[in-house]
Every structure is written in C-alpha cells, then in structure tokens.
Amino acid sequence: MTAILRTTLLAALAASSISAVATGQGTSTDSLLLRIEILEGRTAVLEQRVGELEALIKTEPARARSVPASDKSQDIGNWRRLRTGMKPDEVRALLGEPAHVQGGEMAVWYWPGGMVTFMHDRAYSWSEPQQ
C-alpha cells in the first residue's frame, strides 16, 4: 500500500515539475530557452549583489579586528544620556565602539571603566565609568 502511495506521489511530483507548454507559446525548446534567459538575468543580478556585499565586507572592520577607542566613552555626559530601550546604534553613537563585546540574546558591551547590557537588542542596564 505504501509503495503504491509513494509511486503515485513521485509521479505527481514529477508531473508538476515539468512545465506544460501553453497553446501559442511555441515549442518546448522555446520555453526552455526563455527560462534559461530568465535564469541568466537573475544570476547576473545576484552576482552584482554579491560583488557589492564583498566590497562592503572589505571596507568594514572585521569583528575580530580591534577598533580604535573613542573619547566618547570617557565623557560622563554621554553615559548620562543613555536611556533604557535604546538601540545598539544609538548607544554606539553616544559612546563610540565598545572595546569588547560578549554577544547573545543578552549582550554586554564593554568600554574602559563602563559597560552596557542589552536584552533583545535594547539597552537594559549600564554601569558608567567612575570619575
């Protein structure tokens, strides 16, 4: 029974994967050539996008590479502008790049003397540097 069902399902799958040629569409060769042309166009677009991403990767600093420290994190006024719920980009704009990051759903960013804890990509708590 399962062999018959399996054979029927395979036949249905094979039949659905073969494109039918509509009346007036031309031969199946014409249909295949059109599909190849469409796929080549999509491939060209994807190759362009990959090239752009590779260029971006070359210009962006790698995560493993250290980023020069910013003076922003030394300004206590910047720490006092932090608010619960801020996005990581907003915190980075105030304090500069962190010296060290421990990631995950709960992430901790460290600067000399201070740290910010994120939960679900939102600032949750922080400890500012001592003066």
C-alpha positions as CSV (number, residue, x, y, z in Angstrom):
1,M,0.0,0.0,0.0
2,T,2.7,2.5,0.9
3,A,4.7,1.5,-2.2
4,I,1.7,2.4,-4.4
5,L,1.2,5.7,-2.5
6,R,4.9,6.5,-2.8
7,T,4.9,5.8,-6.5
8,T,1.8,7.9,-7.0
9,L,3.3,10.8,-5.1
10,L,6.5,10.6,-7.1
11,A,4.6,10.5,-10.4
12,A,2.6,13.6,-9.3
13,L,5.7,15.4,-8.2
14,A,7.4,14.7,-11.5
15,A,4.4,15.7,-13.5
16,S,4.1,19.0,-11.6
17,S,7.8,19.9,-12.1
18,I,7.6,19.6,-15.9
19,S,6.2,22.8,-17.3
20,A,3.4,22.5,-19.7
21,V,3.7,24.4,-23.0
22,A,0.6,26.5,-23.5
23,T,-1.0,26.8,-26.9
24,G,0.7,29.5,-28.9
25,Q,3.7,29.5,-26.6
26,G,5.9,27.7,-29.1
27,T,7.8,24.5,-28.8
28,S,9.2,23.2,-25.5
29,T,12.6,24.2,-26.7
30,D,11.5,27.8,-27.0
31,S,10.0,27.6,-23.5
32,L,13.3,26.2,-22.1
33,L,15.3,28.9,-23.9
34,L,13.1,31.6,-22.3
35,R,13.5,30.0,-18.9
36,I,17.3,29.9,-19.4
37,E,17.3,33.6,-20.3
38,I,15.3,34.5,-17.2
39,L,17.6,32.5,-15.0
40,E,20.7,34.1,-16.6
41,G,19.2,37.5,-15.8
42,R,18.6,36.5,-12.2
43,T,22.1,35.1,-11.9
44,A,23.6,38.4,-13.2
45,V,21.6,40.4,-10.6
46,L,22.7,38.0,-7.8
47,E,26.4,38.2,-8.9
48,Q,26.1,42.0,-8.8
49,R,24.7,41.9,-5.3
50,V,27.4,39.5,-4.1
51,G,30.0,41.8,-5.6
52,E,28.6,44.8,-3.7
53,L,28.5,42.8,-0.4
54,E,32.1,41.6,-0.9
55,A,33.2,45.2,-1.5
56,L,31.4,46.3,1.7
57,I,33.0,43.5,3.7
58,K,36.4,44.7,2.6
59,T,35.8,48.2,3.7
60,E,34.0,47.4,7.1
61,P,36.2,46.5,10.0
62,A,36.1,42.8,10.9
63,R,34.6,41.9,14.3
64,A,37.8,40.2,15.3
65,R,39.9,43.3,14.4
66,S,40.2,45.8,17.2
67,V,38.7,49.2,16.6
68,P,40.4,52.3,17.9
69,A,38.9,53.5,21.1
70,S,36.9,56.7,21.0
71,D,36.9,59.5,23.6
72,K,33.1,59.5,23.6
73,S,33.0,56.7,26.3
74,Q,35.2,58.9,28.6
75,D,32.7,61.7,28.6
76,I,30.4,61.0,31.6
77,G,27.8,63.3,30.0
78,N,27.4,60.7,27.2
79,W,26.8,58.0,29.7
80,R,24.1,60.1,31.4
81,R,22.2,60.4,28.1
82,L,21.7,56.7,27.9
83,R,18.1,55.5,28.2
84,T,16.6,52.1,28.7
85,G,15.3,50.7,25.4
86,M,17.9,52.4,23.2
87,K,19.1,50.5,20.1
88,P,22.7,49.4,19.8
89,D,23.3,52.0,17.0
90,E,22.1,54.8,19.4
91,V,24.4,53.6,22.2
92,R,27.3,53.4,19.7
93,A,26.6,57.0,18.6
94,L,26.8,58.2,22.2
95,L,29.8,56.1,23.4
96,G,31.7,55.0,20.3
97,E,32.8,51.5,19.5
98,P,33.0,49.2,22.5
99,A,36.4,47.8,23.4
100,H,34.9,44.3,23.9
101,V,31.5,42.6,23.2
102,Q,30.0,39.5,24.7
103,G,27.1,38.6,22.4
104,G,23.9,36.6,22.5
105,E,20.3,37.3,23.3
106,M,21.7,39.1,26.3
107,A,24.8,41.0,25.1
108,V,27.2,43.1,27.1
109,W,29.3,45.8,25.6
110,Y,32.4,47.0,27.5
111,W,34.3,50.3,27.4
112,P,37.2,51.2,29.7
113,G,35.5,51.6,33.1
114,G,31.9,51.0,31.9
115,M,29.5,48.6,30.3
116,V,26.0,48.4,28.8
117,T,23.8,45.3,28.9
118,F,21.4,44.7,26.0
119,M,18.4,42.4,26.1
120,H,16.6,41.7,22.8
121,D,18.7,44.4,21.1
122,R,17.7,47.1,23.5
123,A,19.7,48.8,26.3
124,Y,18.6,47.3,29.6
125,S,21.2,48.5,32.1
126,W,24.6,50.1,32.3
127,S,27.4,51.0,34.6
128,E,29.2,54.2,33.8
129,P,32.9,54.8,34.5
130,Q,33.9,56.1,37.9
131,Q,35.3,59.6,38.0
